[in-house]
Amino acid sequence: MSGYFKLVDAHEGSYRIKLVAGDGTLMAVSTTFETKQDAAAGIAQLREIAGTGPVVDQSRDSDELSQATDSARKAAAS
C-alpha cells in the first residue's frame, strides 16, 4: 500500500494533515487549518511541493547528504 494523507481534528475545531507511509509510519504533521477546505488545499500544495521541491539541508552534517545525493544522481544517469 502506498502512503496517504490523513485529515484529523485539531484543537478548537481546526484540522491537521498527517502524512503516513504505506507501512503506517507517521512521516509528517502539518500546521493547523481552520476549515476542511483549507486542509484540502494544503494537501494539494503538499503534493506539489513533495514532487518538485528541493531538499534544503541545514543540519550540522549537511555535506554528507550532498555527497549521497550526488552519488545517487550519477548512478541514475548511468
C-alpha positions, -999 to 999 in steps of 0.1 A, spaced: 0 0 0 13 35 -8 14 63 17 -16 85 23 -28 118 39 -49 116 70 -72 145 79 -76 147 117 -93 170 142 -70 195 160 -78 219 188 -106 244 188 -124 229 157 -94 232 134 -78 204 114 -43 189 107 -29 167 80 -8 137 88 14 121 61 15 84 67 38 59 50 24 27 35 36 7 65 17 31 89 47 51 99 39 87 107 61 108 84 49 144 90 22 165 107 10 198 93 2 231 108 -34 236 117 -61 246 92 -93 264 101 -115 245 77 -116 212 58 -114 232 26 -82 248 37 -68 214 47 -77 200 13 -59 229 -3 -29 222 20 -29 186 7 -28 198 -29 1 221 -20 20 193 -2 16 171 -32 31 197 -54 60 206 -31 68 169 -24 71 162 -61 91 192 -71 107 208 -40 144 206 -35 160 194 -2 174 222 19 197 206 44 205 229 73 218 202 96 253 201 110 264 173 87 248 186 56 278 178 34 270 141 38 236 144 22 250 164 -6 276 136 -13 249 109 -12 226 129 -35 254 134 -60 262 97 -59 226 87 -65 223 112 -94 254 98 -111 241 62 -106 208 71 -121 224 87 -151 245 56 -159 
